[in-house]
């Protein structure tokens, strides 16, 4: 043809020649411009599995999206110009019996994989959908040297390169949710979460553990989540991550509604690839209404891989994300996206086809250099598989889902979208870029309560302090303590004073017993411990020691009694000093309760309790043995015995009980304080109230100093009162009898003298004198009283013998002899 244009000018063109020329030129132009017929391209087949129904019917939108990408790739002259990609697909949700399966059926997928592999033509790449099917296909594909590129698998298990060496996916791994969730947990200050899962997908990763997030409860279920949800509630789960398919999510939240495991105290985290209205879809497998489900799911948070580029950028397909959505909606015939399964994952299926086409296009030149072609691929050809693997592993392009890049495990790197269900619709609240660790927070999160709830039942650890009302009540009762008994000499008033002082010290010890960290600083608490120990120890020695000495040494001189009390007091003083020097008291907190303690506290308490316990038992024994003894030096021994019984019983009961009640601050203080109060008050009442009553009733209060030497201490015992009355009367009788004996002796002497004189005068006297004696001669000598008027010298009670000596009276007390009494009246 070029020669025709260069023919000599002399050649004349005829009309026929011009027509032929134009025809030939038109044919050349048509050949250049007309696209090559498909019959001239070599076909490469892709085996795909699309789930069209069940828990995740992703094929409803992903298959049209993949087909749309294939059409665009096949119409591109710069991508695989000599090849045409064709999709051979099956429904992985159809069971072997022809019915619908609840989720991706690995058994059915095995059959379909067999059909793909052993049915012509040869497939160069496999494209499964959900994780269960992808796991089976990817594990078997290496046996046939096949590359597997999934568009909808998120299982973390698929990130195992040793198990799945030829696996890639444009859907990011579920482990990509973990850094996002961990970042949210840190933002909301949660460190304790729970998980509930349907299958083998688990929420565990080193990043979670390293971040200090504790998974306190793990629950799983196969078909019925009722028991798992109940366990979550029983174990007080507050922040719950749910890993299950959409159909199972409706079952879970129906049980959540029944168990009331939602509201302001609970936050649920779900997978974000459910349909937007998944909780409103009527499901015959649950018995909850749409209103129930809407109430239960309100406020939950979803973490979703960004599957649609939020920016208006034209990618490798010369289409923006918005234009892609519009084209997909047109291909779906205007079907509602919320009712179309896999609509959110459709960009991933679209970009998966583009990633495969670009990788295959990249392998043409290296294979040509090796003398190989793509159409030469078969299941035994490892070289072509290696080139495709290398090309996919280095892929990087801008797709409608964002930047498409694969990591070392073949998983897609992507950003994460965080949404929250607010008022029945999902609202974007943040984006998180795990590679840059950047959280873009919008600040529009909404909570049912005042803010994000706590991740557990909030236990505020506070030190346990004594009840202030109890402390005040016992303090008021102590303020009324008073005693004074220094006016009774025969009851050893100085020992009584010691008893009173000891009681006051013991009562004063109740105040430091009730003082804790609520009143003083922890650094000053050991001082309070010392006050408790010393006041109780010395108070016991004074109060009980003085009573014990009284009842032990009843016939000793007073100074010996005081010395005995001093010895008991010195023993206590020395033991306390040694204790504080060798092993001083300090503060111990367990559990959240302040105690006074030392390194060998039990040893010291054993020594003190043993020593004082022996004194108490000995005191009880002596009080019993001397209950009927009365002495002139100590005449209140019965009252002392009663006081010893009281102190001993209360001390022997209180000591072990307070050791048992150490962890109950109110009960321990109340028991110890009341024991001290009752011991002191009963002791004071028994010892001093009868004395005060005697002074008041007998009118001796004003003349107590004059009557101190005459009166004795008394109790309300009538026998002792009668005994003292008889002793006084006996002493008076002794004096009277002595006087009468002296008189009788003098009268006898006079009678003897007169009889002798009468005998001397009888011979010389006349008869008349013998029969008529002179009355004056019968009178007593001068200075002696007349016998006929002697009765006035006796007391009124002794004016006659009948009054003085009744028939049943016995005059044997204080050496009074019955044989002397008749001589008085002879």
URFEN-V299572 format. One record per residue. RES is the residue in one letter. SS is DSSP state (h for helix, s for strand, l for the rest). OMEGA is omega in whole degrees, -180 to 180 (NA if undefined). NEAR is the number of other C-alpha atoms within 10 Angstrom. Layout:
BEGIN
((RES;SS;OMEGA;NEAR) (RES;SS;OMEGA;NEAR))
END
This chain:
BEGIN
((X;l;177;8) (X;h;180;6) (X;h;178;6) (X;h;180;8) (X;h;-177;8) (X;l;178;8) (X;l;-176;10) (X;l;-178;8) (X;l;-178;8) (X;l;179;6) (X;l;-177;7) (X;l;-179;9) (X;l;176;9) (X;l;-179;8) (X;h;180;9) (X;h;-180;8) (X;h;179;10) (X;h;180;11) (X;h;179;10) (X;h;-180;10) (X;h;-180;13) (X;h;180;11) (X;h;-180;10) (X;h;-180;13) (X;h;179;12) (X;h;179;10) (X;h;180;11) (X;h;-179;12) (X;h;179;10) (X;h;178;11) (X;h;-180;11) (X;h;-175;9) (X;h;-177;9) (X;l;-178;9) (X;l;-179;10) (X;l;179;13) (X;l;-177;7) (X;h;179;12) (X;h;180;8) (X;h;180;10) (X;l;176;15) (X;s;-176;15) (X;s;173;16) (X;s;-172;19) (X;s;178;19) (X;s;177;20) (X;s;-175;23) (X;s;175;25) (X;s;-178;25) (X;s;175;26) (X;l;-175;28) (X;l;-180;24) (X;l;177;20) (X;l;-175;20) (X;l;176;20) (X;l;-179;24) (X;l;-173;24) (X;l;-178;26) (X;h;-177;29) (X;h;178;20) (X;h;-176;25) (X;h;180;29) (X;h;175;22) (X;h;180;18) (X;h;179;28) (X;h;180;23) (X;h;178;17) (X;h;178;18) (X;h;178;21) (X;h;179;20) (X;h;-180;13) (X;h;179;13) (X;h;-178;22) (X;h;179;20) (X;l;179;14) (X;l;179;12) (X;l;-179;12) (X;l;180;10) (X;l;-179;19) (X;l;-176;22) (X;l;-178;15) (X;l;-175;16) (X;s;175;20) (X;s;180;21) (X;s;178;20) (X;s;-175;16) (X;s;172;18) (X;s;-170;15) (X;s;176;17) (X;s;177;20) (X;s;-177;19) (X;l;180;32) (X;l;-179;28) (X;s;-178;21) (X;l;-178;19) (X;l;-179;13) (X;l;178;8) (X;l;178;8) (X;l;-179;9) (X;s;176;16) (X;l;-179;18) (X;l;-179;17) (X;l;178;22) (X;l;-172;28) (X;l;180;20) (X;h;178;20) (X;h;177;15) (X;h;179;19) (X;h;177;25) (X;h;178;16) (X;h;-180;13) (X;h;177;20) (X;h;177;24) (X;h;179;11) (X;h;-179;13) (X;h;-175;21) (X;h;-173;17) (X;h;175;11) (X;l;177;10) (X;l;-2;9) (X;l;177;14) (X;l;179;17) (X;s;-178;23) (X;s;-179;23) (X;s;175;20) (X;s;-179;26) (X;s;175;27) (X;l;-178;30) (X;l;-171;29) (X;l;-171;25) (X;h;-178;21) (X;h;179;21) (X;h;-179;25) (X;h;179;30) (X;h;-179;20) (X;h;-176;17) (X;h;-176;23) (X;h;-179;25) (X;h;-179;17) (X;h;-171;17) (X;h;-177;21) (X;h;178;19) (X;h;179;10) (X;h;178;14) (X;l;-178;21) (X;l;172;29) (X;s;178;24) (X;s;179;27) (X;s;-177;29) (X;s;180;28) (X;l;-174;31) (X;l;-177;29) (X;l;-180;24) (X;l;-176;27) (X;l;178;20) (X;h;-178;20) (X;h;-177;17) (X;h;179;26) (X;h;180;23) (X;l;-177;13) (X;l;179;14) (X;l;-179;10) (X;l;-178;15) (X;l;-172;23) (X;l;-176;19) (X;l;-173;22) (X;s;172;28) (X;s;177;30) (X;s;175;30) (X;l;173;30) (X;l;-179;29) (X;l;179;30) (X;l;177;24) (X;l;177;23) (X;h;176;21) (X;h;176;22) (X;h;-174;25) (X;h;177;19) (X;h;178;20) (X;h;179;24) (X;h;179;21) (X;h;179;19) (X;h;177;20) (X;h;178;16) (X;h;179;18) (X;h;179;14) (X;h;-178;10) (X;l;173;14) (X;l;176;13) (X;l;179;21) (X;l;-178;19) (X;s;-178;19) (X;s;175;20) (X;s;179;22) (X;s;172;23) (X;s;-172;23) (X;s;-178;21) (X;l;-176;20) (X;l;-174;14) (X;l;179;13) (X;l;-177;18) (X;l;180;20) (X;l;178;20) (X;l;175;13) (X;l;179;12) (X;h;-180;9) (X;h;179;13) (X;h;-179;18) (X;h;-180;12) (X;h;-180;9) (X;l;178;14) (X;l;179;14) (X;l;-179;16) (X;s;174;14) (X;s;-172;18) (X;s;-177;13) (X;s;175;16) (X;s;179;17) (X;s;177;17) (X;s;180;21) (X;l;179;17) (X;l;180;9) (X;l;-176;12) (X;l;-177;14) (X;l;-173;22) (X;h;-178;17) (X;h;-179;12) (X;h;180;19) (X;h;178;23) (X;h;178;18) (X;h;176;14) (X;h;179;21) (X;h;-178;15) (X;h;-177;9) (X;l;172;12) (X;l;176;17) (X;l;-179;23) (X;l;179;24) (X;s;-169;23) (X;s;177;22) (X;s;-179;23) (X;s;-179;22) (X;s;-179;22) (X;l;180;21) (X;l;-173;20) (X;h;-180;21) (X;h;178;20) (X;h;178;23) (X;h;178;21) (X;h;177;23) (X;h;-179;21) (X;h;-175;23) (X;h;170;26) (X;h;176;26) (X;h;177;24) (X;h;178;22) (X;h;-179;18) (X;h;-179;15) (X;h;-179;14) (X;l;-180;14) (X;l;179;22) (X;l;180;21) (X;l;-173;19) (X;l;-179;17) (X;l;-173;19) (X;l;174;21) (X;s;178;25) (X;s;173;21) (X;s;-178;19) (X;s;174;22) (X;s;-172;19) (X;l;-176;20) (X;l;172;21) (X;l;172;22) (X;l;-175;19) (X;l;-179;16) (X;l;-174;13) (X;h;-177;16) (X;h;179;25) (X;h;-179;16) (X;l;179;14) (X;l;-176;13) (X;l;-179;15) (X;l;-178;7) (X;l;-180;10) (X;l;-180;15) (X;l;178;12) (X;l;179;18) (X;l;178;15) (X;h;179;15) (X;h;178;10) (X;h;-179;17) (X;h;179;21) (X;h;178;20) (X;h;-176;16) (X;h;-174;22) (X;h;-176;22) (X;l;175;22) (X;l;-178;27) (X;l;-176;20) (X;s;176;25) (X;s;172;26) (X;s;-172;24) (X;s;176;23) (X;s;179;28) (X;l;-175;23) (X;l;177;26) (X;l;-177;20) (X;l;-179;19) (X;l;-179;13) (X;l;179;12) (X;l;-177;12) (X;l;177;16) (X;l;-177;15) (X;l;-175;17) (X;l;180;15) (X;l;-179;18) (X;l;-179;13) (X;l;176;16) (X;l;180;22) (X;h;179;22) (X;h;178;17) (X;h;178;14) (X;h;-180;21) (X;h;-180;18) (X;h;180;13) (X;h;179;15) (X;h;179;22) (X;h;179;18) (X;h;180;11) (X;h;179;15) (X;l;178;16) (X;l;177;9) (X;l;180;10) (X;l;-178;12) (X;l;-179;10) (X;h;-178;16) (X;h;179;14) (X;h;-177;14) (X;l;-180;18) (X;l;178;24) (X;l;-178;27) (X;l;-180;25) (X;l;-179;24) (X;l;-178;24) (X;h;177;29) (X;h;-180;30) (X;h;176;31) (X;h;178;34) (X;h;-180;26) (X;h;177;28) (X;h;178;26) (X;h;179;26) (X;h;178;23) (X;h;179;24) (X;h;-180;20) (X;h;179;20) (X;h;179;21) (X;h;178;22) (X;h;179;23) (X;h;-179;19) (X;h;-178;19) (X;h;-175;23) (X;h;-177;18) (X;h;178;13) (X;h;179;13) (X;h;179;16) (X;h;178;11) (X;h;179;9) (X;l;-179;9) (X;l;-179;8) (X;l;175;16) (X;l;180;15) (X;h;-178;20) (X;h;177;14) (X;h;-175;8) (X;l;169;19) (X;l;-171;16) (X;l;178;17) (X;l;-176;12) (X;l;-178;13) (X;h;-176;14) (X;h;-180;14) (X;h;177;26) (X;h;-180;24) (X;h;179;16) (X;h;178;18) (X;h;179;25) (X;h;-179;23) (X;h;-179;14) (X;h;178;19) (X;h;-177;24) (X;h;-180;18) (X;l;-178;13) (X;l;175;16) (X;s;180;14) (X;s;179;17) (X;s;178;18) (X;s;-180;27) (X;l;177;31) (X;l;-178;27) (X;s;180;23) (X;s;-179;17) (X;s;179;21) (X;s;179;20) (X;s;177;20) (X;l;-176;13) (X;l;178;12) (X;l;179;19) (X;l;-179;25) (X;l;-178;27) (X;s;172;23) (X;l;-176;22) (X;l;174;24) (X;l;-178;24) (X;s;176;25) (X;s;180;21) (X;s;-180;26) (X;s;177;23) (X;s;179;25) (X;s;-178;19) (X;s;179;18) (X;l;177;12) (X;l;179;16) (X;s;-177;13) (X;s;178;18) (X;s;176;17) (X;s;180;18) (X;s;-179;17) (X;s;167;19) (X;s;177;21) (X;s;177;25) (X;s;-175;17) (X;l;180;18) (X;l;178;10) (X;l;-177;8) (X;l;-177;11) (X;s;178;13) (X;s;178;17) (X;s;-173;13) (X;s;-178;13) (X;l;178;10) (X;l;-179;9) (X;l;178;11) (X;l;-176;18) (X;l;-179;16) (X;l;-180;18) (X;l;178;14) (X;l;-179;10) (X;l;-178;8) (X;l;178;12) (X;l;-178;17) (X;l;175;20) (X;l;-178;18) (X;l;179;22) (X;l;173;17) (X;l;-174;11) (X;l;177;7) (X;l;180;6) (X;l;-178;6) (X;l;178;8) (X;l;177;8) (X;l;-180;15) (X;l;-179;18) (X;l;180;18) (X;l;177;22) (X;l;-178;15) (X;h;178;13) (X;h;178;9) (X;h;180;14) (X;h;-180;19) (X;h;-179;13) (X;h;179;10) (X;h;177;19) (X;h;178;17) (X;h;-180;10) (X;h;180;12) (X;h;-176;18) (X;l;-177;10) (X;l;-177;8) (X;l;176;15) (X;l;176;12) (X;l;178;19) (X;l;-175;14) (X;l;-176;20) (X;l;-175;13) (X;l;-179;19) (X;l;-175;22) (X;l;-175;19) (X;l;176;19) (X;l;-180;24) (X;l;-173;21) (X;h;-179;17) (X;h;174;18) (X;h;176;23) (X;h;178;26) (X;h;177;18) (X;h;177;21) (X;h;180;26) (X;h;179;27) (X;h;178;20) (X;h;177;25) (X;h;180;30) (X;h;178;23) (X;h;178;21) (X;h;177;27) (X;h;179;26) (X;h;180;21) (X;h;179;22) (X;h;-179;25) (X;h;176;18) (X;h;174;17) (X;h;-179;21) (X;l;-179;25) (X;l;178;18) (X;l;-178;22) (X;l;177;16) (X;l;-176;14) (X;l;-176;10) (X;l;177;12) (X;l;-177;10) (X;h;180;14) (X;h;180;10) (X;h;-176;13) (X;h;177;21) (X;h;177;19) (X;h;177;16) (X;h;178;21) (X;h;179;21) (X;h;178;18) (X;h;179;17) (X;h;-175;21) (X;h;-175;17) (X;h;-180;18) (X;h;179;20) (X;h;-178;21) (X;h;-179;22) (X;h;177;24) (X;h;177;26) (X;h;-179;24) (X;h;-180;28) (X;h;-174;27) (X;h;-178;28) (X;h;-179;29) (X;h;179;27) (X;h;178;28) (X;h;178;26) (X;h;-180;26) (X;h;179;19) (X;h;-173;28) (X;h;180;22) (X;h;-178;18) (X;l;-177;14) (X;l;-174;19) (X;l;180;14) (X;l;174;12) (X;l;-177;10) (X;h;-176;15) (X;h;178;8) (X;h;176;13) (X;h;-180;21) (X;h;179;18) (X;h;179;12) (X;h;176;18) (X;h;179;22) (X;h;179;16) (X;h;178;13) (X;h;180;17) (X;h;-180;19) (X;h;178;14) (X;h;178;13) (X;h;-178;19) (X;h;-179;16) (X;h;180;11) (X;h;178;14) (X;h;179;20) (X;h;179;14) (X;h;179;11) (X;h;-176;16) (X;h;178;13) (X;h;-176;9) (X;h;-174;12) (X;l;-174;15) (X;l;178;19) (X;l;176;23) (X;s;-178;20) (X;s;175;19) (X;s;-179;14) (X;s;176;12) (X;l;-25;10) (X;l;-177;11) (X;l;-179;13) (X;l;-176;19) (X;s;179;20) (X;s;167;20) (X;s;-176;20) (X;s;174;17) (X;l;-175;18) (X;l;-179;12) (X;l;-175;13) (X;h;-177;14) (X;h;179;11) (X;h;-180;11) (X;h;179;16) (X;h;177;12) (X;h;178;10) (X;h;-177;12) (X;h;-179;15) (X;h;179;16) (X;h;-180;12) (X;h;-177;12) (X;h;176;19) (X;h;176;16) (X;h;177;11) (X;h;180;16) (X;h;180;22) (X;h;178;16) (X;h;178;15) (X;h;177;24) (X;h;-180;21) (X;h;-178;14) (X;h;179;16) (X;h;178;24) (X;h;-176;14) (X;h;-175;12) (X;l;-176;15) (X;l;-178;15) (X;l;-178;9) (X;l;177;11) (X;l;179;15) (X;l;-179;12) (X;l;-178;13) (X;l;-179;18) (X;l;-175;22) (X;l;176;22) (X;l;-175;26) (X;h;179;24) (X;h;176;22) (X;h;177;22) (X;h;178;23) (X;h;177;26) (X;h;179;18) (X;h;179;25) (X;h;176;27) (X;h;-178;20) (X;h;-178;17) (X;h;-176;24) (X;h;-178;21) (X;h;-178;15) (X;h;-180;17) (X;h;-179;19) (X;h;177;15) (X;h;-172;12) (X;h;-175;19) (X;h;-180;16) (X;h;-178;11) (X;h;179;15) (X;h;176;18) (X;h;178;10) (X;h;-176;11) (X;l;-176;14) (X;l;-177;14) (X;l;179;17) (X;l;-170;14) (X;h;-178;18) (X;h;-179;18) (X;h;-179;17) (X;h;-180;20) (X;h;-178;22) (X;h;-179;20) (X;h;-179;17) (X;h;-178;18) (X;h;180;24) (X;h;177;18) (X;h;178;19) (X;h;-178;24) (X;h;-179;22) (X;h;179;15) (X;h;-178;23) (X;h;-177;27) (X;h;-180;21) (X;h;177;15) (X;h;-180;26) (X;h;-179;23) (X;h;-178;14) (X;h;-175;18) (X;h;-167;27) (X;h;-179;20) (X;h;177;17) (X;h;179;18) (X;h;179;21) (X;h;179;18) (X;h;180;15) (X;h;-180;16) (X;h;-177;17) (X;h;-175;12) (X;h;-179;9) (X;l;177;8) (X;l;-176;11) (X;l;-175;16) (X;l;-176;15) (X;l;-176;10) (X;l;-175;10) (X;h;-179;15) (X;h;179;12) (X;h;-176;10) (X;h;-176;14) (X;l;-177;15) (X;l;-176;12) (X;l;-178;10) (X;l;179;14) (X;l;176;19) (X;l;-177;22) (X;l;172;22) (X;l;179;23) (X;l;180;13) (X;l;-177;10) (X;h;-180;9) (X;h;179;10) (X;h;178;15) (X;h;179;12) (X;h;179;10) (X;h;178;11) (X;h;178;15) (X;h;179;11) (X;h;179;13) (X;h;179;13) (X;h;180;10) (X;h;178;10) (X;h;178;18) (X;h;178;13) (X;h;178;12) (X;h;178;17) (X;h;179;15) (X;h;-178;10) (X;h;-180;15) (X;h;179;16) (X;h;179;11) (X;h;-178;11) (X;h;178;17) (X;h;178;15) (X;h;179;10) (X;h;-180;15) (X;h;179;15) (X;h;-180;11) (X;h;-179;13) (X;h;177;16) (X;h;178;11) (X;h;-180;12) (X;h;180;14) (X;h;179;13) (X;h;180;12) (X;h;-178;11) (X;h;179;14) (X;h;178;11) (X;h;179;11) (X;h;-180;11) (X;h;179;13) (X;h;-180;9) (X;h;-177;11) (X;h;-171;12) (X;l;-179;12) (X;l;-176;9) (X;l;-176;8) (X;l;-180;11) (X;l;-178;10) (X;h;-178;10) (X;h;-179;8) (X;h;-178;12) (X;h;-176;12) (X;h;-180;8) (X;l;179;8) (X;l;179;10) (X;l;-179;10) (X;h;-178;7) (X;h;-179;7) (X;h;179;9) (X;h;180;10) (X;l;178;12) (X;l;178;14) (X;l;179;11) (X;l;179;7) (X;l;180;6) (X;l;-179;11) (X;l;179;12) (X;l;-177;11) (X;h;-177;10) (X;h;-179;7) (X;h;-175;8) (X;h;-175;10) (X;h;-176;12) (X;h;180;10) (X;h;178;10) (X;l;175;12) (X;l;-179;13) (X;h;-178;11) (X;h;180;11) (X;h;-178;16) (X;l;176;14) (X;l;-175;12) (X;h;-179;12) (X;h;179;10) (X;h;-175;11) (X;h;-176;14) (X;l;175;14) (X;l;-172;9) (X;l;-174;8) (X;l;-179;6) (X;l;178;8) (X;l;-179;11) (X;l;-180;14) (X;l;-179;10) (X;h;175;12) (X;h;172;10) (X;h;178;9) (X;l;-175;16) (X;l;-180;13) (X;h;-177;11) (X;h;-178;7) (X;h;-173;12) (X;l;-180;16) (X;h;-180;9) (X;h;-179;12) (X;h;-173;11) (X;h;177;8) (X;l;NA;6))
END
